[in-house]
Amino acid sequence: MELQLQLRLNASSTFFTAGGFSFDGISPANYAIFRGESNLGPITGEGVSQTTPTGRTGSLPDGTPGAELTLVGHFASTRFEKTGDLLLERGFPGAFTAYADPLTGIFHEEGVATIIGGTGRFKGATGTDRLVQDGQVVVATGNPPGSQGAIGFSQGTFIIDITLPNATADDVAFFRGPFLAVLDPSSSPSSSAQLTMDIISSPADSILAAGFV
């Protein structure tokens, strides 16, 4: 059957320039290591992200003026520690937008990544990951700053809406713990039935920390 879930996570990340890798062959990408909590328990993971200045300006949530950056590319793998299952996502060009204070390195970033699959119970998963994160670049090299490398940290929230196309009865039983299962009355109890899972716990917020700059 088809199973729809909403996962909520929070995490903190340390990121740094990813030695030689670039999504566009121009500027370096950043590698991020993150750890946090979710409504399915503890998570850990890694990601690679790259943003670039647009030449425009905007403001951070507190009104501080900031330079606008847009996503060049992103990939992240989140491991759910209780099972070892991985959830994979990609961020395509323009999917994230960030505003950064050039004086302090403080930034705010929002965007939507695309779920592209996973392992174990997340095999074949599709969906979206809506992220909001705040952080600071503490070391930035090059002109403009960060064009040759950066080190920093971030934390924030992710709300991940996913569809599992081939969920089994065992999958339903597993997710019934942190979720309330409600069978769609328009579906018949067959392999094509849809089961919608709504959160009933009070899960932590989320972030699948992306790299920055």
Buried (B, 14 or more C-beta within 10 A) or exposed (E): BBBBBBBBBBBBBBBBBBEEEBBEEEBBBBBBBBBBBBBBEBBBBBBBBBBBBBEEEBEBEEEBEBBBBBBBBBBBBBBBBEBEBBBBBBBEBEBBBBBBBBEEBBBBBBBBBBBEBBBEBBEEBBBBBBBBBBBBBEEBEBEEBBBBBBBBBBBBBBBBBBBBEEBEEEBBEBBEEBBEBEBEEEBEEEEEBBBBBEBEEEBBBBBBBBBBB
